[in-house]
Amino acid sequence: MDAIRTRALVKRYERGRVAALDGLELRVPEGSVFGFLGPNGAGKTTAIKILTGLVEATSGEAWVAGESAAGSSTQLRSQIGYLSQDPRFYSWMTGRELLVFAAELFGTGRASARRRADEVLEMSGLAGAGGRRIGGYSGGMVQRLGIAQAIVSNPRILFLDEPCASLDPLGRRDVLEFIARLRGNTTVLMSTHILEDVERVCDTVGIIDRGRMVATAETGELGRRFAPPVLELEFASTEAATAFAAAWPADAKGSVEVDGLRIKLRAVDLPGARDAALQAIAARGLALVRLEIRSASLEDVFVRLVGRTS
């Protein structure tokens, strides 16, 4: 069952001249951690704002938890949590006060709100900081508090817009571990342009570019479908690498990409290409340091489908 689905979703700005979304087709499996991946300006934030009822679509349809996102009914709002790209909280509040306040906005009684605040403080690793003012929190603590306020109402679906943006490595690690712990209990849609974050925590990945979905697959399947393995060779000198590339037959079933000492060789028959490469290297007496058949990374897929890095 899909927790989130869109059909031909379009959003235009500037009197229709600029298309932020251009027929977006999105499906997010229930209970998954879904990586909504794309370069800056691809339409990720616009899509999330439509799905959460903050912005109206120009055309097309969107469903969240089985309900239309158009108009964003009270029933729908009660089932979702949302963390914006740049969360801002009252700095004079303590973390616990903010969470109690957020829970009460959803109609939770004061006693229950306090219990729930303590639960999510524990989940987010902020139990020891719940009594401190938010103004004294680090960036990573603010992000974790932001996710905590987004889940304080026990939402079925959680929207996180760039949850690790501008965090240092330790802050990113803490936030990603928190997100991973939500798997199975809450459907999480996490927008980002950080490839490593998606590989670490997401079950499924959707790559968006220029307002259109260009690929969707399970994280491990994405590379096999869209970027086959490559043969990597590393030479002792750039001269040796250049000589090998020049010697590789132009009509060979594959392509050669030179990057300094390293060469990436793509071919349908990689074992055959490996044998031919070793023969060519031996025949010319080139100094080879490393040879490896490497599975494609998410970066390989991203660059191949989007055509640029973010």
N, C-alpha and C positions, 0 to 999 in steps of 0.2 A: 504494500500500500504506500502511496506517495503522501508524505506529510505536506509537501509544497509542490505546486505545479503551475506553470504558466503556459499560455498558448498565444502565439503571435503578439507578444506584448510590445507595445510601442510607446515611447515617450519623446515628445518633441518640444524644444524650447525655441525662443526667439522667433515667434510667429511661424513655427513649423520649419524653420530653416536648418535647425540643428537637431539631429536625432541622437539622443542619449541612449535609447534602446530602439532596436530596429528589427522587431519580430522575434523577440527572445523566447526560446523554448527551453524551459527548465523543469526538471523533475528531481525531487530530493526524497530518497527512501526514508520511511519512518524509522526512528531510532538510530540513524546514522550520524556521523560527524562528516559533514559535506564541505569540501574545500571549494569555495567560489573564487576561482583564480583568474587573474587578468592584469594587464598593465594598467598604470594610472590612467584614468579617463575612459576606461573600457565600458563603464555603465554599472559597476557593481553596487555602488552606493545608491544610485537611482533605483535599481531593482529592489534593493532592501527597503527603501522608503515607500515604494509602492506596495510591497508585500506586508508592511507593517501599518499601512493606512495613512502614512504621513504625506503622501503625494498621490495624486490621481493620474492614472495612465491616460495617454491620448487615445489609445485603442487597444484591443486585445483583452484577454482575460487572465485572472490570477486567482488561485485557490490556496488557502492555508488552513490546515486541519479540517479539510472538507468544506470550508465556507469560502464564499467569494470575498476577496480582499477589498473589493470596491465598497467604499463607505465605511469599512472597518467597524463592524458592529461591536457592541459591548461584549457579547459572547465571544467573539474572535479575540478581542483585546485581552480578555481574561485568560486566554490560552497561550499567549506569546510573551516572550521576554526580549528586550532589545538593549544592546550596548552600542552607542554611537561611536563614530570614528575618533572623536575628541571629547570624551566625557568630562563634564564639569559638575562638581558637587559643591555644596555649601561648606566652605573651609572651616567654619566655626562649629560645625556638627562633628560628633564622634562617628566612627564607623557604625557602631551599634545603633545610634540614633537615626542615622540615614536609613538603615535597613528596616527598623521598626516603622519609620515614616512611610517607606515604600510599601511595606506589607499592609499597612492600614489604608493606603490608597486603593488597594484591591479589596477592601471590605473586611479584612481580618481584624478580629477583636484585639484589644491591647495586650492581653495576656498571651494569646496565641502568637501575636506578632513578635513579642519578645522572645518566645521560645524558638520561633522560626529564625529570627535574627541570629540567635546563638548557634543554631544548626548550620546556617550558611557561612557564618564566620569561621566555624570549625572546618567546614568543607574547603573554604578558600585559603586556609592557612593563616587567617587573620585573628584567631581567637585571642591571642595575646595583645593585639593592637586595637581591639574593639572599643576600648575606652579612651583611645587617643583621638585628638582632633584630626580631621582629614587633611588640614593644611600642613601637617607634619608628615604625611605619608610620602613614600618614594613613588616614582612613576609606576613601577611594577605593582606596588600595593594598591594604587588607585585603580589600575586596570583590573586587578583581582576583586577589588571592592565593586567595581562596575559590573563584573559578571555576577557577583553575589547579589546585587540589587536586581539584576535581570532575572535571577532564578528564585528570588525570595517568594514569589507567588506560585511556585511549582508549575511553571509553564510546560506545555507539551512541546513547544517549539521555541528555540532560542536563536536570535539573530545577533551575530557579532560582526561589526564592521571594522575591519583592520584592528583586531584586539591586541596585536603585538607591535603596532607601529610606534617607532621612536623609543622602544625599550632597549635597555642594554641586554647582553646575553643572559645574565642571571634572571632579569625580569621576564624575558621571553620564556626561559625554561619554566619558571614558576607558573606563568599563565597557561602555557601549553599543557603542563601536567594537570592543571585544574580542569581544562577543557576535556582532556582525555578521560578524566574520572566521570564525566557526565555521559559517556557513551552507553547506549542501551536504555537509559532512563529518560533522556531528553533528546529530541532531534536538534542537532546544531548545524546551522548554516554559518560558516565562517568565511567572510570575504578577506582576501589578502592578495598581495603581489609578491610575498616572500615564499619562494618555492620550498625551502627547507622546512618551513612550518607545516605546510601541507603534507609533505612526505612523513613527518613525524606523527601527526595525530589524525589525519583524515582517512576515512574508509573509501570515500568516493570523491572524485574530482570533476568539476565542470570548468572548462576554460572558456572565458568570454572575451571577445575582442570586437571593438567598434559596435557594441550593442547587440551582438549576435553570439549565440552559443556555438563554438566551433568544435567542441569535443566533450563527451561525458563518458566516464568509465570508472571502474574500481581502480584505486590508486596503483596496485600492482599490475593491472591489465593495460593501463594507459600506454606504457612504454612498448609493450608487445604489439599493440594495435597501430600506434602512430609513429614510432621511431624504433626500427629493428636494431639489434646489437651491432656494434662496430668493432673492427679490428684496429687496436691502437698499437703503434710502434713508436718507440723513443730511441733516437740515435745519439751517438756520442758528440756529434757536431751538427750545426745547421747545414754545412756543406754536404754531409752524408744524407741528411733528410731531403735536401733539394735534389741530390743525385738520384735518390730512389724515386722521388716523385716524377722526375724527368724520364726515368727508365720505364715507369709503369705504362703498359700499352694503352693507347688512347681508346682502343676498341674493347678493352677489358670490361667485363660485366661488373662494374662498380665505379666508385668515384673516390678521388684522393683529396684530402683537405690537409694542407700544411700549416702548422702553427709552431714556428721555431724549430725546436728539436723533435717535436712530436708530429705524428701523422695519423689521421683517422681515415681508415679505408672502409668504405661501405660497399657491400656486395651481397648478392642473393645467396651465393654459395660461400660463406665465410671460411669453412675449413679448406676449401679449394683455393680461396684467395690467400689464406695463411701459407699454404704450401708453396704457391707461386711466389709470394713475397719472400719467403726464406730462400728459395732458389735464386731469386734476383739479387738478394743481399749477399749471398755466398759468392755468386759469380762476379760481383763487382768489389768484393772485399770490404764492404761497408761495416762500420762498427755499430752493432745494435746493442742497446742497453736493456730494453724491455719490449716484450711482445705480449699482448693480452687481448682476448675477446671479451669486451665489456658490454653488459646490458645497458640499455638506454636509461638515463636519469630523467627525472621530471623536467630538468632544465633543457635537455635535448628535445623533449616533446614540446615544451613551451616555445622554444625558439623556432622549431619546425612549423608549428601551427600558427603562431602569432607573427613570426618573422622579425621580431625585435625583442630585446630584453627590456624590462620595465625600469 
